[in-house]
Structure formats: C-alpha cells, structure tokens
Amino acid sequence: MSAVRRDSMSSLGRDAPQLAERVRGHWAIEHALHGVLDSALREDDCRLRQGPAPEHFVRLRRIAFNRLKQDTTNRHGLKVQRNRAGWDQVS
C-alpha cells in the first residue's frame, strides 16, 4: 500500500505543529457533526440541488440533530431515536 501525499498552501508558514493542530481540528468537526448527520440522518443521500430547498433541509436536519441530542429519556443511538420519533403517534 502506498502512502498518500497531500500538498496544500497556507499562510501559517513552516510551523508544522500549528498546521497539524488546525487540520486535526477541522477533521474533529467533520467527524463529530457531519459524520453523525450522514449516518443518523442520511444527509449525503439527499438529492436536493436547486433553489432554496437544500439550505432549508440542512437547517431542518441540524434542528432535528440538536433535538435528538437533547433527548435524555433513552440511551439509544441517534438512528434509533430518529426512527422512534417518526413512529410516535403524539398529535
């Protein structure tokens, strides 16, 4: 297996530790939020591409994500919580 090399430009100069910290910070956000949104709410499967709908659905998914995270009544994953919320018969 060959190593992956990535080249990029930055205004940070040659301060490798600072650059590494910034890159890790970016990926921490990616995994903490976007990975969860994709696995629990299937964000990457959404095919909305035109008009204001994509932006509206992003906001709705974030609201749903925050509401699911605030629910402390059960200890199931977000996917299970999402399904249970969809099955709820509350009017």
PDB file of N, CA, C and O in Angstrom:
ATOM      1  N   MET A   1       0.858  -1.172   0.000  1.00  0.00           N
ATOM      2  CA  MET A   1       0.000   0.000   0.000  1.00  0.00           C
ATOM      3  C   MET A   1       0.907   1.240   0.000  1.00  0.00           C
ATOM      4  O   MET A   1       1.843   1.329   0.795  1.00  0.00           O
ATOM      5  N   SER A   2       0.628   2.174  -0.879  1.00  0.00           N
ATOM      6  CA  SER A   2       1.454   3.371  -0.959  1.00  0.00           C
ATOM      7  C   SER A   2       0.918   4.462  -0.041  1.00  0.00           C
ATOM      8  O   SER A   2      -0.277   4.512   0.251  1.00  0.00           O
ATOM      9  N   ALA A   3       1.803   5.322   0.403  1.00  0.00           N
ATOM     10  CA  ALA A   3       1.424   6.422   1.290  1.00  0.00           C
ATOM     11  C   ALA A   3       0.723   7.512   0.487  1.00  0.00           C
ATOM     12  O   ALA A   3       1.021   7.723  -0.688  1.00  0.00           O
ATOM     13  N   VAL A   4      -0.203   8.194   1.130  1.00  0.00           N
ATOM     14  CA  VAL A   4      -0.929   9.282   0.490  1.00  0.00           C
ATOM     15  C   VAL A   4      -0.212  10.585   0.786  1.00  0.00           C
ATOM     16  O   VAL A   4       0.124  10.873   1.935  1.00  0.00           O
ATOM     17  N   ARG A   5       0.019  11.364  -0.246  1.00  0.00           N
ATOM     18  CA  ARG A   5       0.677  12.661  -0.067  1.00  0.00           C
ATOM     19  C   ARG A   5      -0.300  13.751  -0.456  1.00  0.00           C
ATOM     20  O   ARG A   5      -0.927  13.711  -1.515  1.00  0.00           O
ATOM     21  N   ARG A   6      -0.410  14.724   0.428  1.00  0.00           N
ATOM     22  CA  ARG A   6      -1.282  15.860   0.159  1.00  0.00           C
ATOM     23  C   ARG A   6      -0.461  17.135   0.239  1.00  0.00           C
ATOM     24  O   ARG A   6       0.264  17.358   1.208  1.00  0.00           O
ATOM     25  N   ASP A   7      -0.579  17.964  -0.778  1.00  0.00           N
ATOM     26  CA  ASP A   7       0.089  19.256  -0.790  1.00  0.00           C
ATOM     27  C   ASP A   7      -0.966  20.342  -0.671  1.00  0.00           C
ATOM     28  O   ASP A   7      -2.040  20.247  -1.265  1.00  0.00           O
ATOM     29  N   SER A   8      -0.654  21.369   0.096  1.00  0.00           N
ATOM     30  CA  SER A   8      -1.598  22.473   0.234  1.00  0.00           C
ATOM     31  C   SER A   8      -0.845  23.757   0.491  1.00  0.00           C
ATOM     32  O   SER A   8       0.334  23.743   0.846  1.00  0.00           O
ATOM     33  N   MET A   9      -1.537  24.871   0.308  1.00  0.00           N
ATOM     34  CA  MET A   9      -0.946  26.174   0.558  1.00  0.00           C
ATOM     35  C   MET A   9      -1.555  26.744   1.828  1.00  0.00           C
ATOM     36  O   MET A   9      -2.742  26.555   2.095  1.00  0.00           O
ATOM     37  N   SER A  10      -0.735  27.446   2.613  1.00  0.00           N
ATOM     38  CA  SER A  10      -1.212  28.015   3.853  1.00  0.00           C
ATOM     39  C   SER A  10      -0.426  29.267   4.186  1.00  0.00           C
ATOM     40  O   SER A  10       0.726  29.414   3.777  1.00  0.00           O
ATOM     41  N   SER A  11      -1.047  30.165   4.928  1.00  0.00           N
ATOM     42  CA  SER A  11      -0.354  31.369   5.385  1.00  0.00           C
ATOM     43  C   SER A  11       0.326  31.128   6.728  1.00  0.00           C
ATOM     44  O   SER A  11       0.862  32.066   7.320  1.00  0.00           O
ATOM     45  N   LEU A  12       0.316  29.891   7.219  1.00  0.00           N
ATOM     46  CA  LEU A  12       0.920  29.579   8.515  1.00  0.00           C
ATOM     47  C   LEU A  12       2.445  29.444   8.447  1.00  0.00           C
ATOM     48  O   LEU A  12       3.107  29.297   9.474  1.00  0.00           O
ATOM     49  N   GLY A  13       2.977  29.493   7.266  1.00  0.00           N
ATOM     50  CA  GLY A  13       4.426  29.365   7.151  1.00  0.00           C
ATOM     51  C   GLY A  13       4.863  27.923   7.335  1.00  0.00           C
ATOM     52  O   GLY A  13       4.198  26.996   6.873  1.00  0.00           O
ATOM     53  N   ARG A  14       5.984  27.744   8.011  1.00  0.00           N
ATOM     54  CA  ARG A  14       6.532  26.404   8.179  1.00  0.00           C
ATOM     55  C   ARG A  14       6.304  25.859   9.587  1.00  0.00           C
ATOM     56  O   ARG A  14       7.049  24.992  10.043  1.00  0.00           O
ATOM     57  N   ASP A  15       5.306  26.349  10.258  1.00  0.00           N
ATOM     58  CA  ASP A  15       5.013  25.887  11.614  1.00  0.00           C
ATOM     59  C   ASP A  15       4.166  24.618  11.540  1.00  0.00           C
ATOM     60  O   ASP A  15       2.939  24.673  11.622  1.00  0.00           O
ATOM     61  N   ALA A  16       4.832  23.481  11.385  1.00  0.00           N
ATOM     62  CA  ALA A  16       4.142  22.204  11.191  1.00  0.00           C
ATOM     63  C   ALA A  16       3.222  21.838  12.357  1.00  0.00           C
ATOM     64  O   ALA A  16       2.105  21.387  12.105  1.00  0.00           O
ATOM     65  N   PRO A  17       3.629  22.006  13.613  1.00  0.00           N
ATOM     66  CA  PRO A  17       2.712  21.647  14.705  1.00  0.00           C
ATOM     67  C   PRO A  17       1.408  22.444  14.681  1.00  0.00           C
ATOM     68  O   PRO A  17       0.336  21.902  14.950  1.00  0.00           O
ATOM     69  N   GLN A  18       1.507  23.728  14.359  1.00  0.00           N
ATOM     70  CA  GLN A  18       0.299  24.552  14.296  1.00  0.00           C
ATOM     71  C   GLN A  18      -0.592  24.110  13.132  1.00  0.00           C
ATOM     72  O   GLN A  18      -1.814  24.049  13.266  1.00  0.00           O
ATOM     73  N   LEU A  19       0.023  23.808  12.001  1.00  0.00           N
ATOM     74  CA  LEU A  19      -0.743  23.339  10.853  1.00  0.00           C
ATOM     75  C   LEU A  19      -1.413  22.000  11.167  1.00  0.00           C
ATOM     76  O   LEU A  19      -2.582  21.799  10.835  1.00  0.00           O
ATOM     77  N   ALA A  20      -0.684  21.090  11.800  1.00  0.00           N
ATOM     78  CA  ALA A  20      -1.253  19.788  12.163  1.00  0.00           C
ATOM     79  C   ALA A  20      -2.429  19.958  13.118  1.00  0.00           C
ATOM     80  O   ALA A  20      -3.431  19.252  13.006  1.00  0.00           O
ATOM     81  N   GLU A  21      -2.306  20.898  14.061  1.00  0.00           N
ATOM     82  CA  GLU A  21      -3.399  21.155  15.015  1.00  0.00           C
ATOM     83  C   GLU A  21      -4.643  21.660  14.290  1.00  0.00           C
ATOM     84  O   GLU A  21      -5.761  21.246  14.598  1.00  0.00           O
ATOM     85  N   ARG A  22      -4.443  22.550  13.332  1.00  0.00           N
ATOM     86  CA  ARG A  22      -5.577  23.083  12.569  1.00  0.00           C
ATOM     87  C   ARG A  22      -6.251  21.979  11.740  1.00  0.00           C
ATOM     88  O   ARG A  22      -7.478  21.906  11.674  1.00  0.00           O
ATOM     89  N   VAL A  23      -5.447  21.134  11.119  1.00  0.00           N
ATOM     90  CA  VAL A  23      -6.012  20.054  10.310  1.00  0.00           C
ATOM     91  C   VAL A  23      -6.794  19.083  11.189  1.00  0.00           C
ATOM     92  O   VAL A  23      -7.895  18.669  10.828  1.00  0.00           O
ATOM     93  N   ARG A  24      -6.227  18.716  12.349  1.00  0.00           N
ATOM     94  CA  ARG A  24      -6.934  17.818  13.266  1.00  0.00           C
ATOM     95  C   ARG A  24      -8.228  18.456  13.760  1.00  0.00           C
ATOM     96  O   ARG A  24      -9.243  17.774  13.903  1.00  0.00           O
ATOM     97  N   GLY A  25      -8.195  19.767  14.022  1.00  0.00           N
ATOM     98  CA  GLY A  25      -9.404  20.473  14.454  1.00  0.00           C
ATOM     99  C   GLY A  25     -10.492  20.422  13.407  1.00  0.00           C
ATOM    100  O   GLY A  25     -11.667  20.239  13.726  1.00  0.00           O
ATOM    101  N   HIS A  26     -10.095  20.585  12.139  1.00  0.00           N
ATOM    102  CA  HIS A  26     -11.075  20.515  11.049  1.00  0.00           C
ATOM    103  C   HIS A  26     -11.706  19.129  10.987  1.00  0.00           C
ATOM    104  O   HIS A  26     -12.927  19.009  10.884  1.00  0.00           O
ATOM    105  N   TRP A  27     -10.892  18.091  11.048  1.00  0.00           N
ATOM    106  CA  TRP A  27     -11.425  16.737  10.930  1.00  0.00           C
ATOM    107  C   TRP A  27     -12.214  16.341  12.166  1.00  0.00           C
ATOM    108  O   TRP A  27     -13.116  15.509  12.073  1.00  0.00           O
ATOM    109  N   ALA A  28     -11.901  16.909  13.309  1.00  0.00           N
ATOM    110  CA  ALA A  28     -12.693  16.633  14.511  1.00  0.00           C
ATOM    111  C   ALA A  28     -14.122  17.135  14.318  1.00  0.00           C
ATOM    112  O   ALA A  28     -15.082  16.463  14.695  1.00  0.00           O
ATOM    113  N   ILE A  29     -14.254  18.320  13.728  1.00  0.00           N
ATOM    114  CA  ILE A  29     -15.581  18.870  13.436  1.00  0.00           C
ATOM    115  C   ILE A  29     -16.276  18.005  12.394  1.00  0.00           C
ATOM    116  O   ILE A  29     -17.462  17.700  12.516  1.00  0.00           O
ATOM    117  N   GLU A  30     -15.531  17.617  11.375  1.00  0.00           N
ATOM    118  CA  GLU A  30     -16.099  16.784  10.313  1.00  0.00           C
ATOM    119  C   GLU A  30     -16.675  15.489  10.877  1.00  0.00           C
ATOM    120  O   GLU A  30     -17.793  15.102  10.536  1.00  0.00           O
ATOM    121  N   HIS A  31     -15.922  14.829  11.728  1.00  0.00           N
ATOM    122  CA  HIS A  31     -16.380  13.558  12.276  1.00  0.00           C
ATOM    123  C   HIS A  31     -17.465  13.746  13.335  1.00  0.00           C
ATOM    124  O   HIS A  31     -18.385  12.933  13.421  1.00  0.00           O
ATOM    125  N   ALA A  32     -17.373  14.796  14.137  1.00  0.00           N
ATOM    126  CA  ALA A  32     -18.326  14.992  15.225  1.00  0.00           C
ATOM    127  C   ALA A  32     -19.709  15.402  14.717  1.00  0.00           C
ATOM    128  O   ALA A  32     -20.720  14.982  15.279  1.00  0.00           O
ATOM    129  N   LEU A  33     -19.763  16.201  13.684  1.00  0.00           N
ATOM    130  CA  LEU A  33     -21.057  16.696  13.220  1.00  0.00           C
ATOM    131  C   LEU A  33     -21.476  16.057  11.908  1.00  0.00           C
ATOM    132  O   LEU A  33     -22.529  15.425  11.834  1.00  0.00           O
ATOM    133  N   HIS A  34     -20.662  16.215  10.874  1.00  0.00           N
ATOM    134  CA  HIS A  34     -21.077  15.775   9.558  1.00  0.00           C
ATOM    135  C   HIS A  34     -21.179  14.257   9.451  1.00  0.00           C
ATOM    136  O   HIS A  34     -22.061  13.737   8.769  1.00  0.00           O
ATOM    137  N   GLY A  35     -20.285  13.555  10.119  1.00  0.00           N
ATOM    138  CA  GLY A  35     -20.366  12.095  10.112  1.00  0.00           C
ATOM    139  C   GLY A  35     -21.629  11.608  10.778  1.00  0.00           C
ATOM    140  O   GLY A  35     -22.255  10.654  10.317  1.00  0.00           O
ATOM    141  N   VAL A  36     -22.009  12.261  11.864  1.00  0.00           N
ATOM    142  CA  VAL A  36     -23.237  11.891  12.568  1.00  0.00           C
ATOM    143  C   VAL A  36     -24.455  12.251  11.727  1.00  0.00           C
ATOM    144  O   VAL A  36     -25.406  11.474  11.641  1.00  0.00           O
ATOM    145  N   LEU A  37     -24.424  13.428  11.108  1.00  0.00           N
ATOM    146  CA  LEU A  37     -25.555  13.822  10.263  1.00  0.00           C
ATOM    147  C   LEU A  37     -25.737  12.849   9.111  1.00  0.00           C
ATOM    148  O   LEU A  37     -26.865  12.556   8.715  1.00  0.00           O
ATOM    149  N   ASP A  38     -24.627  12.344   8.569  1.00  0.00           N
ATOM    150  CA  ASP A  38     -24.738  11.406   7.464  1.00  0.00           C
ATOM    151  C   ASP A  38     -25.218  10.044   7.932  1.00  0.00           C
ATOM    152  O   ASP A  38     -26.080   9.443   7.290  1.00  0.00           O
ATOM    153  N   SER A  39     -24.684   9.549   9.027  1.00  0.00           N
ATOM    154  CA  SER A  39     -25.071   8.205   9.456  1.00  0.00           C
ATOM    155  C   SER A  39     -26.474   8.178  10.074  1.00  0.00           C
ATOM    156  O   SER A  39     -27.238   7.249   9.815  1.00  0.00           O
ATOM    157  N   ALA A  40     -26.817   9.167  10.874  1.00  0.00           N
ATOM    158  CA  ALA A  40     -28.113   9.157  11.560  1.00  0.00           C
ATOM    159  C   ALA A  40     -29.234   9.744  10.706  1.00  0.00           C
ATOM    160  O   ALA A  40     -30.365   9.258  10.745  1.00  0.00           O
ATOM    161  N   LEU A  41     -28.928  10.779   9.940  1.00  0.00           N
ATOM    162  CA  LEU A  41     -29.977  11.466   9.180  1.00  0.00           C
ATOM    163  C   LEU A  41     -29.808  11.317   7.671  1.00  0.00           C
ATOM    164  O   LEU A  41     -30.557  11.923   6.905  1.00  0.00           O
ATOM    165  N   ARG A  42     -28.838  10.521   7.236  1.00  0.00           N
ATOM    166  CA  ARG A  42     -28.592  10.216   5.825  1.00  0.00           C
ATOM    167  C   ARG A  42     -28.457  11.469   4.972  1.00  0.00           C
ATOM    168  O   ARG A  42     -29.046  11.565   3.895  1.00  0.00           O
ATOM    169  N   GLU A  43     -27.681  12.423   5.456  1.00  0.00           N
ATOM    170  CA  GLU A  43     -27.527  13.700   4.779  1.00  0.00           C
ATOM    171  C   GLU A  43     -26.925  13.551   3.381  1.00  0.00           C
ATOM    172  O   GLU A  43     -27.343  14.253   2.460  1.00  0.00           O
ATOM    173  N   ASP A  44     -25.967  12.664   3.205  1.00  0.00           N
ATOM    174  CA  ASP A  44     -25.326  12.510   1.901  1.00  0.00           C
ATOM    175  C   ASP A  44     -26.257  11.907   0.847  1.00  0.00           C
ATOM    176  O   ASP A  44     -25.994  12.030  -0.349  1.00  0.00           O
ATOM    177  N   ASP A  45     -27.333  11.261   1.275  1.00  0.00           N
ATOM    178  CA  ASP A  45     -28.277  10.667   0.326  1.00  0.00           C
ATOM    179  C   ASP A  45     -29.286  11.676  -0.214  1.00  0.00           C
ATOM    180  O   ASP A  45     -30.032  11.369  -1.144  1.00  0.00           O
ATOM    181  N   CYS A  46     -29.315  12.862   0.356  1.00  0.00           N
ATOM    182  CA  CYS A  46     -30.265  13.888  -0.074  1.00  0.00           C
ATOM    183  C   CYS A  46     -29.888  14.388  -1.469  1.00  0.00           C
ATOM    184  O   CYS A  46     -28.731  14.732  -1.714  1.00  0.00           O
ATOM    185  N   ARG A  47     -30.848  14.429  -2.370  1.00  0.00           N
ATOM    186  CA  ARG A  47     -30.587  14.822  -3.750  1.00  0.00           C
ATOM    187  C   ARG A  47     -31.139  16.202  -4.098  1.00  0.00           C
ATOM    188  O   ARG A  47     -31.261  16.542  -5.274  1.00  0.00           O
ATOM    189  N   LEU A  48     -31.469  16.991  -3.090  1.00  0.00           N
ATOM    190  CA  LEU A  48     -31.944  18.347  -3.354  1.00  0.00           C
ATOM    191  C   LEU A  48     -30.773  19.191  -3.835  1.00  0.00           C
ATOM    192  O   LEU A  48     -29.748  19.271  -3.159  1.00  0.00           O
ATOM    193  N   ARG A  49     -30.915  19.821  -4.994  1.00  0.00           N
ATOM    194  CA  ARG A  49     -29.807  20.573  -5.572  1.00  0.00           C
ATOM    195  C   ARG A  49     -30.189  21.974  -6.045  1.00  0.00           C
ATOM    196  O   ARG A  49     -29.305  22.807  -6.247  1.00  0.00           O
ATOM    197  N   GLN A  50     -31.469  22.257  -6.227  1.00  0.00           N
ATOM    198  CA  GLN A  50     -31.855  23.521  -6.837  1.00  0.00           C
ATOM    199  C   GLN A  50     -32.712  24.358  -5.900  1.00  0.00           C
ATOM    200  O   GLN A  50     -33.434  23.840  -5.047  1.00  0.00           O
ATOM    201  N   GLY A  51     -32.607  25.659  -6.086  1.00  0.00           N
ATOM    202  CA  GLY A  51     -33.428  26.586  -5.322  1.00  0.00           C
ATOM    203  C   GLY A  51     -33.032  26.635  -3.853  1.00  0.00           C
ATOM    204  O   GLY A  51     -31.918  26.257  -3.491  1.00  0.00           O
ATOM    205  N   PRO A  52     -33.941  27.100  -3.013  1.00  0.00           N
ATOM    206  CA  PRO A  52     -33.627  27.244  -1.589  1.00  0.00           C
ATOM    207  C   PRO A  52     -33.785  25.946  -0.788  1.00  0.00           C
ATOM    208  O   PRO A  52     -33.419  25.903   0.387  1.00  0.00           O
ATOM    209  N   ALA A  53     -34.318  24.900  -1.401  1.00  0.00           N
ATOM    210  CA  ALA A  53     -34.601  23.661  -0.668  1.00  0.00           C
ATOM    211  C   ALA A  53     -33.369  23.055   0.009  1.00  0.00           C
ATOM    212  O   ALA A  53     -33.477  22.638   1.163  1.00  0.00           O
ATOM    213  N   PRO A  54     -32.194  22.984  -0.651  1.00  0.00           N
ATOM    214  CA  PRO A  54     -31.045  22.374   0.025  1.00  0.00           C
ATOM    215  C   PRO A  54     -30.677  23.080   1.329  1.00  0.00           C
ATOM    216  O   PRO A  54     -30.396  22.426   2.334  1.00  0.00           O
ATOM    217  N   GLU A  55     -30.677  24.398   1.313  1.00  0.00           N
ATOM    218  CA  GLU A  55     -30.342  25.160   2.522  1.00  0.00           C
ATOM    219  C   GLU A  55     -31.392  24.959   3.607  1.00  0.00           C
ATOM    220  O   GLU A  55     -31.055  24.839   4.785  1.00  0.00           O
ATOM    221  N   HIS A  56     -32.655  24.922   3.218  1.00  0.00           N
ATOM    222  CA  HIS A  56     -33.722  24.712   4.201  1.00  0.00           C
ATOM    223  C   HIS A  56     -33.610  23.340   4.853  1.00  0.00           C
ATOM    224  O   HIS A  56     -33.777  23.208   6.065  1.00  0.00           O
ATOM    225  N   PHE A  57     -33.326  22.321   4.050  1.00  0.00           N
ATOM    226  CA  PHE A  57     -33.228  20.979   4.602  1.00  0.00           C
ATOM    227  C   PHE A  57     -31.997  20.806   5.480  1.00  0.00           C
ATOM    228  O   PHE A  57     -32.032  20.042   6.445  1.00  0.00           O
ATOM    229  N   VAL A  58     -30.908  21.503   5.163  1.00  0.00           N
ATOM    230  CA  VAL A  58     -29.731  21.474   6.042  1.00  0.00           C
ATOM    231  C   VAL A  58     -30.118  22.012   7.411  1.00  0.00           C
ATOM    232  O   VAL A  58     -29.769  21.425   8.436  1.00  0.00           O
ATOM    233  N   ARG A  59     -30.831  23.116   7.427  1.00  0.00           N
ATOM    234  CA  ARG A  59     -31.251  23.700   8.704  1.00  0.00           C
ATOM    235  C   ARG A  59     -32.213  22.782   9.458  1.00  0.00           C
ATOM    236  O   ARG A  59     -32.108  22.638  10.676  1.00  0.00           O
ATOM    237  N   LEU A  60     -33.141  22.168   8.744  1.00  0.00           N
ATOM    238  CA  LEU A  60     -34.070  21.243   9.396  1.00  0.00           C
ATOM    239  C   LEU A  60     -33.338  20.037   9.981  1.00  0.00           C
ATOM    240  O   LEU A  60     -33.668  19.581  11.076  1.00  0.00           O
ATOM    241  N   ARG A  61     -32.340  19.519   9.250  1.00  0.00           N
ATOM    242  CA  ARG A  61     -31.572  18.388   9.778  1.00  0.00           C
ATOM    243  C   ARG A  61     -30.784  18.790  11.010  1.00  0.00           C
ATOM    244  O   ARG A  61     -30.673  18.003  11.950  1.00  0.00           O
ATOM    245  N   ARG A  62     -30.232  19.998  11.029  1.00  0.00           N
ATOM    246  CA  ARG A  62     -29.492  20.463  12.210  1.00  0.00           C
ATOM    247  C   ARG A  62     -30.420  20.622  13.409  1.00  0.00           C
ATOM    248  O   ARG A  62     -30.051  20.290  14.535  1.00  0.00           O
ATOM    249  N   ILE A  63     -31.618  21.126  13.164  1.00  0.00           N
ATOM    250  CA  ILE A  63     -32.605  21.247  14.248  1.00  0.00           C
ATOM    251  C   ILE A  63     -32.959  19.865  14.771  1.00  0.00           C
ATOM    252  O   ILE A  63     -32.996  19.646  15.982  1.00  0.00           O
ATOM    253  N   ALA A  64     -33.220  18.930  13.859  1.00  0.00           N
ATOM    254  CA  ALA A  64     -33.553  17.558  14.271  1.00  0.00           C
ATOM    255  C   ALA A  64     -32.393  16.939  15.041  1.00  0.00           C
ATOM    256  O   ALA A  64     -32.606  16.282  16.060  1.00  0.00           O
ATOM    257  N   PHE A  65     -31.178  17.142  14.567  1.00  0.00           N
ATOM    258  CA  PHE A  65     -29.986  16.613  15.241  1.00  0.00           C
ATOM    259  C   PHE A  65     -29.895  17.165  16.661  1.00  0.00           C
ATOM    260  O   PHE A  65     -29.670  16.408  17.606  1.00  0.00           O
ATOM    261  N   ASN A  66     -30.068  18.468  16.817  1.00  0.00           N
ATOM    262  CA  ASN A  66     -29.982  19.081  18.146  1.00  0.00           C
ATOM    263  C   ASN A  66     -31.088  18.579  19.070  1.00  0.00           C
ATOM    264  O   ASN A  66     -30.850  18.349  20.256  1.00  0.00           O
ATOM    265  N   ARG A  67     -32.292  18.410  18.534  1.00  0.00           N
ATOM    266  CA  ARG A  67     -33.393  17.885  19.362  1.00  0.00           C
ATOM    267  C   ARG A  67     -33.127  16.444  19.796  1.00  0.00           C
ATOM    268  O   ARG A  67     -33.398  16.081  20.940  1.00  0.00           O
ATOM    269  N   LEU A  68     -32.604  15.631  18.898  1.00  0.00           N
ATOM    270  CA  LEU A  68     -32.284  14.248  19.236  1.00  0.00           C
ATOM    271  C   LEU A  68     -31.177  14.182  20.286  1.00  0.00           C
ATOM    272  O   LEU A  68     -31.217  13.339  21.183  1.00  0.00           O
ATOM    273  N   LYS A  69     -30.191  15.069  20.174  1.00  0.00           N
ATOM    274  CA  LYS A  69     -29.097  15.084  21.148  1.00  0.00           C
ATOM    275  C   LYS A  69     -29.579  15.531  22.528  1.00  0.00           C
ATOM    276  O   LYS A  69     -29.020  15.113  23.542  1.00  0.00           O
ATOM    277  N   GLN A  70     -30.606  16.371  22.576  1.00  0.00           N
ATOM    278  CA  GLN A  70     -31.129  16.857  23.855  1.00  0.00           C
ATOM    279  C   GLN A  70     -31.997  15.827  24.559  1.00  0.00           C
ATOM    280  O   GLN A  70     -32.215  15.925  25.766  1.00  0.00           O
ATOM    281  N   ASP A  71     -32.493  14.847  23.828  1.00  0.00           N
ATOM    282  CA  ASP A  71     -33.368  13.827  24.407  1.00  0.00           C
ATOM    283  C   ASP A  71     -32.549  12.890  25.286  1.00  0.00           C
ATOM    284  O   ASP A  71     -31.697  12.153  24.790  1.00  0.00           O
ATOM    285  N   THR A  72     -32.804  12.917  26.576  1.00  0.00           N
ATOM    286  CA  THR A  72     -32.057  12.073  27.517  1.00  0.00           C
ATOM    287  C   THR A  72     -32.924  10.943  28.075  1.00  0.00           C
ATOM    288  O   THR A  72     -32.534  10.288  29.042  1.00  0.00           O
ATOM    289  N   THR A  73     -34.097  10.708  27.477  1.00  0.00           N
ATOM    290  CA  THR A  73     -35.001   9.686  28.004  1.00  0.00           C
ATOM    291  C   THR A  73     -34.556   8.273  27.649  1.00  0.00           C
ATOM    292  O   THR A  73     -34.930   7.322  28.336  1.00  0.00           O
ATOM    293  N   ASN A  74     -33.770   8.118  26.598  1.00  0.00           N
ATOM    294  CA  ASN A  74     -33.263   6.784  26.267  1.00  0.00           C
ATOM    295  C   ASN A  74     -31.795   6.883  25.862  1.00  0.00           C
ATOM    296  O   ASN A  74     -31.297   7.960  25.535  1.00  0.00           O
ATOM    297  N   ARG A  75     -31.131   5.770  25.889  1.00  0.00           N
ATOM    298  CA  ARG A  75     -29.698   5.747  25.614  1.00  0.00           C
ATOM    299  C   ARG A  75     -29.376   5.068  24.290  1.00  0.00           C
ATOM    300  O   ARG A  75     -28.311   4.469  24.141  1.00  0.00           O
ATOM    301  N   HIS A  76     -30.270   5.156  23.348  1.00  0.00           N
ATOM    302  CA  HIS A  76     -30.056   4.546  22.044  1.00  0.00           C
ATOM    303  C   HIS A  76     -29.320   5.529  21.147  1.00  0.00           C
ATOM    304  O   HIS A  76     -29.217   6.715  21.460  1.00  0.00           O
ATOM    305  N   GLY A  77     -28.818   5.034  20.046  1.00  0.00           N
ATOM    306  CA  GLY A  77     -28.146   5.885  19.074  1.00  0.00           C
ATOM    307  C   GLY A  77     -29.117   6.829  18.393  1.00  0.00           C
ATOM    308  O   GLY A  77     -30.334   6.683  18.514  1.00  0.00           O
ATOM    309  N   LEU A  78     -28.567   7.800  17.676  1.00  0.00           N
ATOM    310  CA  LEU A  78     -29.409   8.790  17.015  1.00  0.00           C
ATOM    311  C   LEU A  78     -30.283   8.170  15.936  1.00  0.00           C
ATOM    312  O   LEU A  78     -31.395   8.641  15.696  1.00  0.00           O
ATOM    313  N   LYS A  79     -29.801   7.126  15.284  1.00  0.00           N
ATOM    314  CA  LYS A  79     -30.598   6.468  14.253  1.00  0.00           C
ATOM    315  C   LYS A  79     -31.858   5.853  14.858  1.00  0.00           C
ATOM    316  O   LYS A  79     -32.945   5.984  14.295  1.00  0.00           O
ATOM    317  N   VAL A  80     -31.719   5.188  15.992  1.00  0.00           N
ATOM    318  CA  VAL A  80     -32.863   4.583  16.682  1.00  0.00           C
ATOM    319  C   VAL A  80     -33.801   5.674  17.189  1.00  0.00           C
ATOM    320  O   VAL A  80     -35.020   5.552  17.077  1.00  0.00           O
ATOM    321  N   GLN A  81     -33.231   6.734  17.742  1.00  0.00           N
ATOM    322  CA  GLN A  81     -34.058   7.848  18.230  1.00  0.00           C
ATOM    323  C   GLN A  81     -34.845   8.473  17.086  1.00  0.00           C
ATOM    324  O   GLN A  81     -36.016   8.815  17.248  1.00  0.00           O
ATOM    325  N   ARG A  82     -34.201   8.624  15.924  1.00  0.00           N
ATOM    326  CA  ARG A  82     -34.888   9.198  14.765  1.00  0.00           C
ATOM    327  C   ARG A  82     -36.062   8.321  14.355  1.00  0.00           C
ATOM    328  O   ARG A  82     -37.151   8.823  14.078  1.00  0.00           O
ATOM    329  N   ASN A  83     -35.839   7.015  14.316  1.00  0.00           N
ATOM    330  CA  ASN A  83     -36.921   6.101  13.950  1.00  0.00           C
ATOM    331  C   ASN A  83     -38.054   6.160  14.965  1.00  0.00           C
ATOM    332  O   ASN A  83     -39.223   6.207  14.582  1.00  0.00           O
ATOM    333  N   ARG A  84     -37.727   6.159  16.244  1.00  0.00           N
ATOM    334  CA  ARG A  84     -38.771   6.235  17.266  1.00  0.00           C
ATOM    335  C   ARG A  84     -39.569   7.533  17.172  1.00  0.00           C
ATOM    336  O   ARG A  84     -40.784   7.530  17.370  1.00  0.00           O
ATOM    337  N   ALA A  85     -38.890   8.641  16.869  1.00  0.00           N
ATOM    338  CA  ALA A  85     -39.587   9.909  16.721  1.00  0.00           C
ATOM    339  C   ALA A  85     -40.554   9.853  15.537  1.00  0.00           C
ATOM    340  O   ALA A  85     -41.642  10.427  15.589  1.00  0.00           O
ATOM    341  N   GLY A  86     -40.151   9.159  14.471  1.00  0.00           N
ATOM    342  CA  GLY A  86     -41.020   9.027  13.305  1.00  0.00           C
ATOM    343  C   GLY A  86     -42.222   8.142  13.568  1.00  0.00           C
ATOM    344  O   GLY A  86     -43.268   8.318  12.943  1.00  0.00           O
ATOM    345  N   TRP A  87     -42.089   7.191  14.486  1.00  0.00           N
ATOM    346  CA  TRP A  87     -43.181   6.271  14.800  1.00  0.00           C
ATOM    347  C   TRP A  87     -44.129   6.825  15.862  1.00  0.00           C
ATOM    348  O   TRP A  87     -45.215   6.284  16.071  1.00  0.00           O
ATOM    349  N   ASP A  88     -43.717   7.906  16.533  1.00  0.00           N
ATOM    350  CA  ASP A  88     -44.505   8.453  17.642  1.00  0.00           C
ATOM    351  C   ASP A  88     -45.869   8.927  17.140  1.00  0.00           C
ATOM    352  O   ASP A  88     -45.949   9.605  16.115  1.00  0.00           O
ATOM    353  N   GLN A  89     -46.940   8.576  17.851  1.00  0.00           N
ATOM    354  CA  GLN A  89     -48.303   8.890  17.452  1.00  0.00           C
ATOM    355  C   GLN A  89     -48.854  10.135  18.160  1.00  0.00           C
ATOM    356  O   GLN A  89     -50.064  10.357  18.136  1.00  0.00           O
ATOM    357  N   VAL A  90     -48.003  10.946  18.784  1.00  0.00           N
ATOM    358  CA  VAL A  90     -48.460  12.136  19.501  1.00  0.00           C
ATOM    359  C   VAL A  90     -49.039  13.118  18.490  1.00  0.00           C
ATOM    360  O   VAL A  90     -48.443  13.362  17.441  1.00  0.00           O
ATOM    361  N   SER A  91     -50.221  13.687  18.812  1.00  0.00           N
ATOM    362  CA  SER A  91     -50.847  14.638  17.890  1.00  0.00           C
ATOM    363  C   SER A  91     -50.513  16.044  18.275  1.00  0.00           C
ATOM    364  O   SER A  91     -50.952  16.985  17.615  1.00  0.00           O
TER     365      SER A  91
END
